[in-house]
Amino acid sequence: MLKKVFSKACLVGAMTASALFAGQAAAESEPLWQDVQDRGSLRCGAAVAPPYVIRDPKTGEYSGIYVDLCREFAEQHLGVKAEFMDTTWDNIIAGLQAGKWDISLALNRKPKRAMAISFSISPMYGEVSFVYNNQNSKVPSGTSNLADFDKKGITLAVMSGTVQDQAVSDVIKNAKILRLPAVDETRLALLSRRADVLVDMADTNRIFAASNKEWAQTVYPQPALLKQGIANGLRKGVSWSDVEAFNIYLEEKIAKGDVERLVEMYTEQAIANASK
């Protein structure tokens, strides 16, 4: 059974965060949803990170927790189709600011990011975990102490431009950090032993570890690297009423348990697909 990621406290926190948007200046008044309806499509910037954002390598079709939320909001509340714009974690904020898409999916809420863009409330929360091969003698067995992973000779693989990249960069002083552009490349680095430790969001690592049960060991480093809300990014100039409309939609999805069901469905689905 997956660990529950939602509670009444989470919902209250989400609603509180939503209320804080009301203090934005009246000058910030981009009529985003009207522009989207005039165009006929909601453009969603998507960087792959299962189970939040999944891209089928054969068809190019998108799915995942945040993809489904974006698609449903577009179709049921705006009356338009959703378009998913392929991007990387290095470019997902810059593309939003440049107007290449309307929403950036599955962004961790960070104070520094909030100075550059606006955020929706967080449908769910995440933290960073490590996965390593339990036969790798360079990694001490049975430890969660972050210092045990920060040693010369150990290489940590992480997606560049992500919050997990920033988190390890702030604290890792001795181990090598191998920054790669995509989730598949970081996983391949661990599989090929080019890297000793895979650094990723815990929900993403859970899928990879479950499909490699015979050797994959998961660790939640202590002290924790981060525990943050995973939200959607919007441009700074988007009107308060538009942000509020999106937040009301997300609040209802959280309260009804729909988001938690999406988490369970896509995590189980990704584990099953990875095990084939």
NUKOL-605943 format. One record per residue: x, z, y of N, C-alpha, C in turn. Coordinates in steps of 0.2 Angstrom, whole numbers, padded with zeros to 4 digits, always signed. Layout:
BEGIN
XZYXZYXZY ...
This chain:
BEGIN
+0004+0000-0006+0000+0000+0000+0004+0000+0006 +0003-0005+0011+0007-0005+0017+0006+0001+0021 +0011+0004+0025+0010+0009+0029+0006+0007+0035 +0001+0011+0037-0004+0010+0042+0000+0010+0049 -0001+0004+0053+0002+0004+0059-0003+0005+0065 -0009+0007+0064-0013+0008+0069-0017+0015+0068 -0019+0017+0074-0022+0024+0074-0026+0024+0080 -0030+0029+0081-0034+0030+0087-0029+0031+0093 -0023+0035+0091-0018+0036+0096-0016+0029+0099 -0014+0024+0094-0012+0018+0096-0017+0014+0101 -0023+0015+0099-0029+0011+0103-0029+0014+0110 -0029+0021+0110-0029+0024+0117-0023+0022+0121 -0017+0022+0118-0011+0020+0121-0012+0012+0124 -0015+0008+0120-0016+0001+0122-0020+0001+0128 -0026+0005+0127-0031+0005+0133-0027+0007+0139 -0023+0012+0139-0020+0015+0145-0015+0010+0148 -0011+0006+0143-0007+0001+0146-0011-0004+0149 -0017-0006+0146-0021-0011+0149-0023-0009+0157 -0025-0003+0157-0027+0000+0164-0021-0001+0169 -0015+0000+0167-0010+0000+0172-0009-0007+0175 -0011-0012+0172-0011-0019+0175-0015-0019+0182 -0020-0015+0182-0024-0015+0188-0020-0014+0195 -0014-0011+0194-0010-0010+0200-0006-0016+0203 -0007-0022+0199-0003-0028+0201-0006-0030+0208 -0001-0033+0212-0003-0036+0218-0008-0041+0218 -0013-0041+0223-0018-0046+0223-0015-0053+0224 -0009-0054+0227-0006-0060+0227-0005-0064+0221 -0004-0060+0215-0003-0063+0209-0010-0065+0206 -0011-0072+0207-0018-0074+0206-0018-0081+0202 -0013-0083+0198-0013-0089+0194-0019-0089+0190 -0024-0094+0191-0030-0094+0187-0029-0097+0180 -0025-0094+0176-0023-0096+0170-0028-0099+0165 -0033-0095+0164-0038-0097+0159-0042-0103+0162 -0043-0104+0168-0046-0110+0171-0042-0116+0170 -0036-0115+0171-0031-0121+0170-0031-0123+0163 -0031-0118+0158-0031-0120+0151-0037-0123+0149 -0043-0121+0152-0049-0125+0151-0050-0132+0154 -0047-0132+0159-0046-0139+0162-0042-0144+0158 -0037-0141+0155-0032-0145+0151-0035-0146+0144 -0039-0142+0142-0042-0142+0135-0038-0139+0130 -0032-0136+0131-0028-0133+0126-0025-0127+0129 -0024-0122+0124-0020-0116+0126-0013-0117+0122 -0008-0117+0126-0001-0118+0124+0002-0111+0122 +0004-0110+0116+0007-0104+0114+0014-0105+0111 +0019-0102+0115+0026-0102+0113+0027-0098+0107 +0030-0101+0102+0031-0098+0095+0038-0099+0092 +0041-0093+0092+0047-0092+0088+0046-0089+0081 +0049-0092+0076+0047-0090+0069+0050-0083+0068 +0045-0078+0066+0047-0071+0063+0041-0069+0059 +0041-0070+0053+0036-0068+0048+0036-0060+0048 +0030-0057+0048+0023-0060+0047+0020-0062+0054 +0023-0061+0059+0020-0062+0066+0019-0069+0067 +0024-0073+0066+0024-0080+0067+0027-0084+0061 +0023-0088+0058+0026-0092+0052+0025-0099+0053 +0030-0103+0051+0029-0110+0052+0031-0113+0045 +0026-0117+0043+0027-0121+0036+0032-0126+0037 +0038-0126+0033+0043-0131+0034+0041-0138+0032 +0036-0138+0028+0034-0145+0025+0029-0148+0030 +0025-0145+0033+0019-0147+0037+0020-0146+0044 +0024-0141+0046+0025-0139+0053+0019-0135+0056 +0014-0133+0051+0008-0129+0053+0010-0122+0054 +0007-0119+0059+0008-0112+0061+0003-0107+0058 +0005-0101+0056+0001-0096+0054+0004-0090+0056 +0001-0084+0054+0004-0077+0056-0001-0073+0060 +0001-0067+0061-0004-0062+0064-0005-0065+0071 +0000-0066+0075-0001-0068+0082-0003-0075+0083 -0002-0079+0078-0004-0086+0079-0012-0086+0078 -0014-0082+0073-0021-0082+0072-0025-0079+0078 -0022-0074+0081-0025-0071+0087-0025-0076+0093 -0020-0079+0094-0020-0084+0099-0025-0090+0098 -0025-0092+0092-0030-0097+0090-0037-0095+0091 -0039-0089+0089-0046-0087+0089-0048-0086+0097 -0043-0083+0101-0045-0082+0108-0046-0089+0111 -0042-0094+0109-0042-0101+0112-0049-0104+0110 -0051-0103+0104-0057-0107+0102-0063-0103+0103 -0063-0097+0102-0070-0093+0103-0071-0091+0110 -0066-0090+0114-0067-0087+0121-0065-0091+0126 -0061-0096+0125-0060-0101+0130-0063-0108+0129 -0065-0109+0122-0068-0115+0121-0063-0121+0121 -0057-0120+0119-0051-0125+0119-0048-0124+0112 -0043-0129+0111-0039-0129+0105-0033-0125+0107 -0029-0122+0102-0023-0119+0103-0017-0124+0100 -0012-0125+0105-0006-0129+0103+0000-0124+0102 +0004-0125+0097+0009-0120+0096+0016-0124+0097 +0019-0122+0102+0025-0125+0105+0032-0121+0101 +0035-0125+0097+0041-0123+0094+0047-0121+0099 +0049-0115+0098+0055-0112+0102+0059-0108+0099 +0064-0105+0102+0068-0100+0099+0068-0093+0103 +0070-0088+0100+0070-0082+0104+0075-0082+0110 +0080-0086+0110+0084-0087+0116+0080-0090+0122 +0075-0094+0120+0072-0098+0125+0064-0096+0126 +0062-0091+0123+0054-0090+0123+0052-0087+0130 +0056-0084+0133+0054-0081+0140+0055-0086+0145 +0061-0090+0145+0063-0095+0150+0058-0101+0150 +0055-0102+0144+0050-0108+0143+0044-0106+0146 +0042-0099+0145+0036-0097+0148+0036-0097+0156 +0042-0095+0158+0043-0095+0166+0043-0102+0169 +0045-0106+0165+0045-0113+0167+0039-0117+0166 +0034-0114+0163+0027-0117+0163+0027-0121+0157 +0031-0121+0152+0031-0125+0146+0025-0123+0141 +0024-0117+0142+0018-0114+0138+0015-0109+0142 +0009-0107+0139+0005-0102+0143+0006-0095+0141 +0007-0094+0134+0008-0087+0131+0014-0087+0127 +0018-0082+0127+0024-0082+0122+0022-0076+0117 +0022-0078+0111+0019-0074+0105+0024-0069+0103 +0021-0063+0101+0025-0058+0097+0031-0056+0101 +0031-0054+0107+0036-0051+0111+0036-0044+0111 +0042-0041+0110+0043-0033+0111+0042-0032+0118 +0039-0026+0120+0038-0024+0126+0044-0020+0128 +0048-0023+0133+0054-0019+0136+0054-0019+0143 +0056-0013+0146+0056-0013+0153+0059-0019+0157 +0065-0021+0154+0069-0026+0158+0065-0033+0157 +0061-0034+0152+0057-0040+0151+0051-0040+0156 +0048-0034+0157+0043-0033+0161+0044-0034+0168 +0050-0034+0170+0052-0036+0177+0052-0043+0178 +0052-0047+0173+0052-0054+0173+0045-0058+0171 +0042-0054+0167+0035-0057+0164+0030-0052+0164 +0024-0053+0163+0019-0048+0161+0017-0048+0154 +0015-0043+0152+0013-0042+0145+0006-0040+0144 +0003-0043+0138-0003-0040+0136-0002-0033+0133 -0008-0030+0131-0007-0024+0127-0004-0026+0120 -0002-0021+0116+0002-0022+0110-0003-0021+0104 -0005-0027+0100-0009-0026+0094-0006-0022+0089 +0001-0022+0089+0004-0018+0084+0011-0015+0086 +0014-0011+0082+0021-0008+0084+0026-0010+0079 +0032-0010+0081+0037-0012+0076+0044-0008+0078 +0048-0008+0072+0055-0005+0073+0060-0009+0069 +0066-0008+0070+0071-0011+0067+0073-0008+0060 +0075-0012+0055+0077-0010+0049+0083-0014+0047 +0087-0011+0042+0093-0015+0039+0092-0016+0032 +0094-0022+0030+0094-0024+0023+0101-0026+0021 +0103-0023+0015+0109-0025+0012+0109-0025+0005 +0114-0028+0002+0115-0029-0006+0118-0022-0008 +0114-0019-0013+0116-0013-0015+0122-0013-0020 +0125-0019-0021+0131-0020-0025+0137-0021-0020 +0136-0021-0014+0141-0022-0009+0145-0015-0008 +0151-0015-0010+0155-0009-0009+0157-0007-0002 +0156-0012+0002+0158-0010+0009+0153-0006+0013 +0147-0006+0010+0141-0003+0013+0140+0004+0010 +0141+0010+0013+0140+0016+0009+0133+0017+0006 +0132+0019+0000+0126+0019-0003+0122+0025-0001 +0115+0025+0000+0111+0030+0001+0111+0033+0008 +0114+0030+0013+0115+0033+0020+0110+0029+0024 +0108+0032+0029+0104+0029+0035+0107+0031+0042 +0113+0034+0041+0117+0035+0047+0120+0029+0050 +0118+0028+0056+0120+0022+0060+0127+0021+0060 +0131+0027+0061+0138+0026+0061+0141+0024+0055 +0138+0024+0049+0141+0022+0043+0141+0014+0043 +0137+0011+0047+0136+0004+0047+0141+0001+0052 +0143+0005+0057+0147+0003+0063+0154+0004+0061 +0157+0000+0056+0164+0001+0054+0167-0006+0054 +0174-0006+0055+0177-0012+0055+0177-0015+0047 +0176-0022+0047+0175-0025+0040+0168-0026+0038 +0163-0023+0042+0156-0024+0040+0153-0029+0046 +0150-0034+0043+0146-0039+0047+0139-0038+0047 +0136-0038+0053+0129-0037+0054+0126-0044+0056 +0121-0047+0053+0118-0053+0055+0111-0052+0058 +0110-0055+0064+0104-0054+0068+0103-0061+0072 +0096-0062+0073+0094-0067+0077+0096-0066+0084 +0099-0071+0087+0101-0071+0094+0096-0071+0099 +0096-0067+0104+0091-0067+0109+0085-0062+0108 +0085-0059+0102+0080-0055+0100+0081-0048+0103 +0076-0044+0102+0076-0036+0104+0081-0033+0099 +0081-0035+0093+0085-0032+0088+0093-0034+0089 +0094-0040+0092+0100-0042+0094+0103-0037+0100 +0098-0036+0105+0100-0032+0110+0101-0025+0108 +0097-0022+0103+0098-0015+0101+0104-0014+0098 +0106-0019+0093+0113-0017+0090+0119-0019+0094 +0118-0023+0099+0123-0024+0104+0125-0018+0108 +0120-0014+0110+0120-0008+0114+0124-0003+0110 +0124-0003+0103+0127+0003+0100+0132+0002+0095 +0133-0005+0093+0138-0006+0088+0144-0008+0092 +0150-0004+0090+0156-0005+0094+0162-0007+0089 +0161-0006+0083+0167-0008+0078+0165-0013+0073 +0159-0013+0070+0157-0019+0066+0156-0025+0069 +0156-0031+0066+0155-0037+0069+0148-0039+0069 +0146-0042+0074+0139-0044+0075+0139-0052+0074 +0136-0054+0069+0135-0062+0068+0128-0064+0071 +0128-0067+0077+0122-0070+0080+0120-0077+0078 +0114-0078+0075+0112-0084+0072+0105-0086+0075 +0103-0092+0076+0097-0094+0080+0091-0093+0076 +0091-0092+0070+0084-0092+0066+0084-0087+0060 +0078-0085+0058+0078-0080+0053+0080-0082+0046 +0079-0089+0045+0082-0091+0039+0090-0091+0038 +0093-0092+0044+0100-0092+0044+0103-0085+0044 +0099-0080+0046+0102-0074+0045+0101-0071+0038 +0096-0073+0035+0095-0072+0028+0100-0075+0024 +0101-0081+0025+0106-0085+0021+0113-0082+0022 +0115-0079+0028+0121-0076+0029+0122-0070+0024 +0116-0066+0023+0117-0061+0019+0117-0063+0012 +0113-0068+0010+0113-0070+0003+0120-0073+0001 +0123-0077+0006+0130-0080+0004+0136-0075+0005 +0134-0069+0007+0139-0063+0009+0144-0065+0015 +0141-0069+0019+0144-0070+0025+0143-0064+0030 +0138-0061+0028+0136-0055+0032+0135-0049+0027 +0136-0043+0029+0135-0037+0024+0128-0034+0025 +0125-0035+0031+0119-0032+0033+0114-0036+0037 +0108-0037+0035+0103-0041+0039+0099-0036+0044 +0099-0037+0050+0096-0033+0055+0090-0037+0057 +0084-0034+0057+0078-0038+0059+0072-0032+0060 +0066-0035+0062+0061-0030+0063+0059-0028+0056 +0056-0022+0055+0055-0019+0049+0050-0023+0045 +0045-0026+0048+0039-0030+0045+0042-0036+0042 +0047-0039+0045+0050-0046+0043+0055-0044+0037 +0059-0039+0038+0063-0037+0033+0060-0035+0026 +0054-0032+0027+0050-0029+0021+0048-0035+0017 +0047-0041+0020+0045-0047+0016+0051-0049+0012 +0057-0050+0015+0063-0052+0012+0066-0047+0007 +0065-0041+0008+0067-0036+0003+0063-0036-0003 +0056-0037-0002+0052-0037-0008+0053-0043-0012 +0055-0049-0010+0056-0055-0014+0063-0054-0017 +0067-0049-0015+0074-0049-0018+0075-0041-0021 +0070-0039-0025+0070-0032-0027+0076-0030-0031 +0079-0035-0034+0084-0033-0039+0091-0031-0036 +0091-0032-0029+0097-0030-0026+0096-0028-0018 +0091-0029-0015+0090-0028-0008+0088-0020-0007 +0092-0017-0003+0091-0010-0001+0089-0010+0006 +0084-0007+0008+0081-0006+0015+0083+0001+0018 +0085+0001+0024+0087+0007+0028+0084+0007+0035 +0081+0012+0037+0079+0013+0044+0084+0017+0047 +0089+0014+0051+0095+0018+0054+0093+0024+0058 +0097+0029+0058+0096+0035+0062+0102+0036+0066 +0101+0037+0072+0095+0037+0076+0092+0030+0076 +0085+0030+0077+0082+0023+0077+0084+0019+0083 +0085+0012+0081+0087+0008+0086+0082+0006+0091 +0076+0005+0089+0070+0004+0094+0063+0005+0090 +0058+0007+0094+0051+0008+0091+0047+0006+0097 +0045-0001+0097+0041-0004+0103+0035-0007+0101 +0031-0008+0106+0025-0012+0105+0027-0019+0105 +0023-0023+0100+0024-0030+0100+0018-0034+0103 +0019-0037+0109+0014-0039+0113+0014-0047+0114 +0011-0050+0119+0011-0057+0120+0013-0057+0128 +0017-0062+0129+0020-0062+0136+0016-0067+0140 +0015-0066+0146+0012-0071+0151+0016-0071+0158 +0015-0076+0161+0019-0077+0168+0017-0071+0173 +0021-0069+0177+0020-0064+0182+0014-0066+0186 +0013-0072+0188+0008-0074+0193+0001-0074+0190 +0000-0073+0183-0007-0073+0180-0011-0068+0183 -0017-0070+0185-0022-0065+0188-0024-0059+0184 -0025-0053+0187-0027-0047+0184-0033-0049+0179 -0038-0052+0182-0044-0053+0178-0043-0057+0172 -0038-0062+0172-0036-0066+0166-0033-0061+0161 -0028-0057+0163-0025-0053+0158-0029-0048+0155 -0034-0045+0159-0039-0040+0157-0044-0044+0152 -0045-0050+0153-0050-0053+0148-0046-0054+0141 -0040-0055+0141-0036-0056+0135-0035-0049+0132 -0034-0044+0136-0033-0037+0133-0040-0034+0130 -0045-0036+0133-0052-0034+0130-0053-0037+0123 -0051-0043+0123-0051-0046+0116-0047-0043+0111 -0041-0041+0113-0036-0038+0108-0038-0031+0107 -0041-0027+0112-0043-0021+0110-0049-0021+0105 -0053-0025+0105-0059-0026+0100-0056-0027+0093 -0051-0032+0093-0048-0034+0087-0044-0028+0084 -0041-0024+0088-0038-0018+0085-0043-0013+0083 -0048-0011+0087-0053-0006+0085-0057-0008+0079 -0058-0014+0078-0062-0016+0072-0058-0016+0065 -0051-0015+0066-0047-0016+0060-0045-0023+0058 -0046-0028+0063-0045-0035+0061-0037-0036+0061 -0034-0033+0066-0026-0034+0066-0023-0031+0060 -0025-0025+0058-0022-0022+0052-0023-0026+0046 -0029-0029+0045-0031-0033+0040-0026-0040+0040 -0025-0042+0046-0020-0048+0046-0013-0046+0044 -0011-0040+0046-0004-0038+0044-0004-0037+0037 -0009-0034+0033-0009-0034+0026-0009-0041+0023 -0013-0045+0025-0014-0052+0022-0008-0056+0023 -0005-0056+0029+0001-0061+0030+0007-0058+0026 +0008-0051+0026+0014-0048+0023+0013-0050+0015 +0008-0048+0012+0007-0050+0005+0008-0057+0004 +0005-0061+0008+0006-0069+0007+0013-0071+0007 +0017-0068+0012+0024-0070+0013+0028-0068+0007 +0026-0062+0005+0030-0059-0001+0029-0064-0007 +0023-0066-0008+0021-0070-0014+0024-0077-0013 +0024-0080-0007+0027-0086-0006+0035-0086-0007 +0038-0080-0005+0045-0080-0005+0048-0079-0012 +0043-0076-0017+0045-0074-0023+0044-0080-0028 +0041-0086-0026+0040-0092-0030+0046-0095-0031 
